[in-house]
Amino acid sequence: MSRLDLLTPVLPELLDDLPPKPFSAILQDIAAGPGERISLGDLLEAMQGRAFGALLIVFAFPNILPSPPGLAGILGLPLIFLSAQMMLGRPPWLPQIIARRSMARSAFATLVERGAPWLARAERLLRERMLGLSSAAAQRLIGLVCLLLSLTLVLPVPFGNMLPSIALCLIALGVLERDGLWIVGGITSAFVAVVIVGGMGYALAQSALFVMRSAF
């Protein structure tokens, strides 16, 4: 009997004992993939099995970094859909009209290159704790918070997409690694983001109404 034959029965067990691949490394693999463009549907398919946490990070994190105008509108729609599905306890899915939207793979690779070091640092701080906050029942409430953040993110408020995106990423990392402390930090950040961005949106709306009334 060869050495390979002896190892074959235990290989699945050995692979199961290996630590999961870091999320930052998975993003780098996607960025290095084939094709000139990458669609939102491609990202969704690549993240299958990684839960909502991974998907929320993929669509929220680029809004934290300097990015092309209009990116928040493109990535905000899948965030709204995914958050609603998380709240309802359903598996992640995107309609084709959203899934077909795409961006240049080189642009995605640039975003990953900028963000991967930050994600890698965060991954070293994450660990399983306060597990009740990452349970299936808790995730429905977390989905409601993420939906509110996603709706806030797409508001046409200058620089109003960064704070909701940071809160979404904190929550998503907590969900992904079952770290309740990060989930609490993300929900606290969510409250701050909604208050600040909502206040800015209200002030802009009042200013626009004032200008319109003065003009007529």
QUIPEZI-V174839 format. One record per backbone hydrogen bond with DSSP energy under -1.0 kcal/mol. CO is the residue of the C=O (numbers start at 0). NH is the residue of the N-H. E is the energy in kcal/mol with one decimal. If there is no record, write none. Layout:
CO | NH | E
CO | NH | E
//
This chain:
1 | 5 | -1.4
2 | 6 | -1.5
3 | 7 | -2.0
6 | 9 | -1.1
6 | 10 | -1.1
9 | 13 | -2.2
10 | 14 | -2.6
11 | 15 | -2.0
12 | 16 | -1.3
21 | 25 | -1.7
22 | 26 | -2.1
23 | 27 | -1.6
24 | 28 | -2.0
25 | 29 | -2.1
26 | 30 | -2.5
27 | 31 | -1.5
29 | 32 | -1.5
35 | 104 | -3.1
37 | 102 | -2.1
38 | 42 | -1.8
39 | 43 | -2.2
40 | 44 | -2.5
41 | 45 | -2.5
42 | 46 | -1.5
44 | 47 | -1.2
46 | 49 | -2.6
50 | 54 | -1.2
51 | 55 | -2.8
52 | 56 | -1.8
53 | 57 | -2.2
54 | 58 | -1.8
55 | 59 | -1.9
56 | 60 | -2.7
59 | 62 | -1.4
60 | 63 | -2.2
67 | 70 | -1.6
69 | 73 | -1.5
70 | 74 | -2.8
71 | 75 | -1.7
74 | 78 | -1.2
75 | 79 | -2.1
76 | 80 | -2.3
77 | 81 | -2.9
78 | 82 | -2.4
79 | 83 | -2.2
80 | 84 | -2.2
81 | 85 | -2.4
82 | 86 | -2.3
83 | 87 | -1.8
84 | 89 | -2.8
94 | 97 | -1.4
94 | 98 | -2.9
95 | 99 | -2.3
97 | 100 | -1.3
98 | 40 | -2.6
100 | 39 | -2.8
102 | 37 | -2.8
103 | 107 | -2.1
104 | 108 | -2.8
105 | 109 | -1.9
106 | 110 | -2.0
107 | 111 | -2.5
108 | 112 | -2.6
109 | 113 | -2.0
110 | 114 | -2.3
111 | 115 | -3.1
114 | 118 | -2.3
115 | 119 | -2.7
116 | 120 | -1.9
117 | 121 | -2.2
118 | 122 | -2.6
119 | 123 | -1.2
121 | 124 | -1.2
121 | 125 | -1.2
128 | 179 | -3.2
129 | 132 | -1.9
130 | 133 | -1.7
131 | 134 | -1.0
134 | 138 | -2.2
137 | 141 | -2.4
138 | 142 | -2.3
139 | 143 | -1.3
140 | 144 | -1.8
141 | 145 | -2.6
142 | 146 | -2.2
143 | 147 | -2.0
144 | 148 | -2.2
145 | 149 | -2.5
146 | 150 | -2.3
147 | 151 | -1.9
148 | 152 | -2.4
149 | 153 | -1.3
151 | 154 | -1.2
154 | 156 | -2.7
156 | 159 | -2.5
160 | 164 | -1.4
161 | 165 | -2.4
162 | 166 | -2.2
163 | 167 | -2.5
164 | 168 | -2.4
165 | 169 | -2.3
166 | 170 | -2.3
167 | 171 | -2.9
168 | 172 | -2.6
169 | 173 | -1.9
170 | 174 | -2.5
171 | 175 | -2.8
172 | 176 | -2.2
173 | 178 | -2.5
177 | 128 | -1.6
178 | 182 | -1.5
179 | 183 | -2.4
180 | 184 | -2.2
181 | 185 | -2.5
182 | 186 | -2.5
183 | 187 | -2.4
184 | 188 | -2.2
185 | 189 | -2.1
186 | 190 | -1.9
187 | 191 | -1.8
188 | 192 | -2.8
189 | 193 | -2.7
190 | 194 | -2.1
191 | 195 | -2.6
192 | 196 | -2.8
193 | 197 | -2.1
194 | 198 | -2.0
195 | 199 | -2.3
196 | 200 | -2.7
197 | 201 | -2.4
198 | 202 | -2.3
199 | 203 | -2.4
200 | 204 | -2.3
201 | 205 | -2.4
202 | 206 | -2.2
203 | 207 | -2.5
204 | 208 | -2.3
205 | 209 | -2.1
206 | 210 | -2.3
207 | 211 | -2.3
208 | 212 | -2.4
209 | 213 | -2.2
210 | 214 | -2.1
211 | 215 | -1.5
//
